[in-house]
Amino acid sequence: MTFDEITAAIQARRFLPSKPIREIRPVDLQRNPRIVASRKYNGNFATAVVTSRGHVEFYTSSNLHLTSLSASPWFEDGEWKSALSNAAPGTIFLGELFIPSAGIEDLGAFQAWYTWHRNGTGETPSKAKFLSFDLLTSEGRPLHRKPYEERHQVIPSAMRVTAAPYTSLTEAEAAVAASNQIGCEGFVFWDADASSLCKIGGQNKSRGAAWKVKPVQKETFDLLRFANGDPVALVMVLGTNGKPDFQCGSGLSHDERRQVVETFRAGKAILIDAAHFGYDESGRPEMPRAIGWKQI
């Protein structure tokens, strides 16, 4: 992928950034990749495209145009901004936009920031900051096939996300404990030797070369209906007061799935215990999985 190809794909909304996965499989542990770990700030992913010296365009993960770096009221000053302003044309950074004063995980603060600048509604928010965790091109040269460790080192130090002290997947449990203690969303473990798996639309999206390690949350929700009522491939639609409905896969045994279907179809109300990785921008749980149930 060249700079022009990636930029054209972003503008046509056909660019698929490689995102960290959350499941560390036994085969991953067996392979035991060397890890370059970077702290992930808050899930407000952005692509920063440097088109000319000092001119940078920001896009969301779905390729929607956010703003330009030159829109100074949007951003706080600092070394990161100077480094990005001085980046060579033809450079594409992947990173995080966040509100430093709002804490590490505050999607509401980010949404208020974006809404105010777009619509002029609400109270004046704090300014945002951008830090990068990956680099796809530099000065027009493609870097996405180089090992992640090499790409990471090319990012100006003032723009890099804060490094974390983990070097193997076996340290995931320690990372979860640390994120609980300091109140952050989690950590991302990057395979030091992996090339980027970003895609342009039409290609199969391969499994990522990074793992997002974050605490598991457990909550109880109402079973509203079935998206797939076959006990073999059960998918439930769950909900709770004041939050959007969402689909949930089942981690229940086959007998439990059969009992849930029979009980619900008999007109009984059911509560589902689900594990998930926090809430996304829409207010829905990320990767929910049913782990228990009870009849009310």
N, C-alpha and C positions, 0 to 999 in steps of 0.2 A: 504494500500500500504506500503510495507516494503522498506527499503533503497535499497536492491538488486533488487526488482521488479521495482522501479522507475528508477534506474540506467540502468537496462536492457532495459526498455522501451525507455529511452532517446537515448541510443546507437542504438536501432532498429528504431528510429524515429517514435515511437508510443505514445509518451508522449504529453499530451495536457495541457499546463499550464492554470490555470484559469486567465482570463483577465478581467479587469474592463469593465463594460458596460456603455453606455452613456445616456440611457433613464431612467429617474426617473419617474416611473409610479405613478398614484394616489394611487394604492394599496401599493406601497412602502412608500409613505408619511403617509398613514393611519396606516401602521404597525409601523412607526416611530422608526426604530432601533437605538440603541445607536451607535455612530460613533467613531471609532478611525481613525483619518485622517493622512495620510502620503503624503508628497509632492512627486509627480512623476517627475523625473528629465527630461527625454528626449525621452522616448519611445524605447531606445535601450535595450530591455529586455534580460536578461541572466539568465541561471540556473548555479549555482556554486556547483559542486559536490566535496566534500572533501573525497578523497579515502584513504589518509594516512596523517600523520602529516606533514603539509607544502606543500602537493601536492593537488592542486585544479584544476579541469578541468571546463572550461566555455563552455556553449552551448547556441545557439540562441533559440528563441521561436519555430523555426521549427526543433530543435534538431540537427542542424549542429554544429560540433565542432569548437569553435573559437580559443582557445589557453589555455595554462596552466599558473597558477600564477607564476610559476618558470621562465617564459619567461620575465625576469625583464625589458628588454628594452620597453616592452609594457606598463608598469604600473608605476605610481608615488609612491614614498614611503609615509609612513604616518601611523597613528594609525590604520586606516582601514585595511591596508595590514598586519600589525602585528597581528591584531585580527583574520583575515581570515587565516593567516599562522598557528596560534595556535588553530584553530577550531578543534574539535575532529573528527577523522575519522568516516565516516558514517553519516555525516551531509550534508543536501541539502538546500541551500539558493536560494530564488527567489529574483531578484533585477534588478538594472539598471547599465549598463556600460556607462560611459559618459566622455567627455573631459572637466574637470573643467574650464579651461581658455577660452573655446569657448562659454560660455553662457549655459543657461539651455536647450534651444531647438535648437540644431544645428546638424541635421542628416548628413549634408555635412561634418562637422568636424569628426564625428565618422566614416563615410565611408572612408574618406581620411586616417584616422588612421589605419583602418583595411586593406585597399588596400596597404598602404606602408609596413606594417609588413608582409603581405602575398606575395606581388609581388616585393617589393623594388622600387616601382615607385612613382614619385612625391616628394615634399619637405618633409623633416623630420617633422612629426607631434608632437604635445604635447603628453604627456603620459596620459593614461586613469585611471579611478578610478571606483571601484565597491562598491555600497551600497545596502543593502538588505531591502526589505519590507515584506518578509514572510519567514517562515521556515517550511519545510515539515518533516524533520527527524533530530534527534540530537543523536549523538553517536550510530547510528543504530536504535534508537527507533522511531517509527512513531509518529508524532505529528499532522498530517493533520486533525484529527477528533477533536482536541481540539479547543476551541474558539479562534478566531483570536487574541484577546487581550492577551491571554496566550502565543500564538506562538510568537507574536511581542515582548513580554518582554524577551524571551529567546535569541533573536538576540543580540549579543554584542553591547553595546551602540555606540562604535566607528564605527560600520558598518551600523547603522540604517539610513534610509533616514530621512531627516529633518521633524520633526513633524509640523503639521499645526493646527490652533486653532479652528477647526470645530467639533461639537459634534452631529449634526443632519442634515438630508437631507434638511431641510428647509433653511439651510445656503448656499445652492448651489449658489444662486444669488450673495451673498457677495463674494463667492470664485471666481466666474467668474470675478467680478469687480476687485478683488485683482490680479488675474492672468494677467488681461489687464494692470494694473498699473505697475507691476514689470516685465512684459515681459516674463512670464514663460508659459509653455504649458498648465498647469492646475493643479488641485488637485485630489487626489483619496480619496473617502470616503469609509472606510472599516467598515462593520458590525462587531461590537466588539464581538458578540456572535456566529458568523458563522464559521463553519468548512471550510476547503479548498475544492474547487470544481475542483481541478486538476483531469484529467482523463488519463487513459491508453487506447490506441486505441481500438475501438470496443464498447466503452461505449457511451451512449448518453451524450452530453455535456450540463449540467444543466446551468440555468441562474446563473451568478456570484453573489457573496456576496459583491461586491465592485462597486462603481459608479465613473466613471471618469468625472469630471466636468471641462469643458474647454470652452473658448469663441467660439461662432459660427461665421464663416466667410461667407460672401455673395459675390458671383462673377457671372459674366455672361459668358456663354459658347455657342459655336455653336452646334446646333443639327446636328449630322452627319448621323444618321440612327436609326432604332428601333431594339432593341434586342427582344422586344415583342411589336408588334404594336396593340394589342388589347387594346382599351381605358379602359377597366375594370381593366386590370393588366398591365398598360403601363410601359415599361422599355426603357429608351432612352440611346443612346450612344452619349456622349458629348465630346467635345475637344476644344482646343485652341492652338494657335501657340506655338510650342516648347515644348509642354507637352503631355504625353501619353493620348490616348483616355480612357474613363472610362464609366461604366454603371451607370445610375442614376435612382432611383425610383421617383415616382411622388407624390408630396403633393398637386397637383392641384385638382380642383373639377372635377366631371365626365364630365360636359359640357366643361371645359377647355381642358381636355384630348382629348375629341372627336374633338374639334376644332384644336388642335395641329396636330392630326393624319390627318385630312382632309386637312389642309393647307399644311403640308409637302408633302403629297402624290400628291398634285396639283402642286408640283414643286417649292414652295415658300421657301425661306431661312428663318430660324427661330433662334432667340436667346432665350436661356433658362436662367433664373435667378435661381441659386441654392445656398442652404445653406449647409455648410459642416464644419467639425471639423479640418481643416488644412490638410496638405499633409503627406502621408506615405512615406516609404523609396523608393517606386517606382515612386514617383512624382505624384501620383493620390490622389484626395480628399478623405478624410475619411468620410464615411457615408453621401454621397451627397443626397440631396433631392430637387426636383424642387419646386420652390415657385412662379414662374411667367414666362411669355413668351411674346414675341412680334415678329411680322413679320417684316423682314427687307425691 
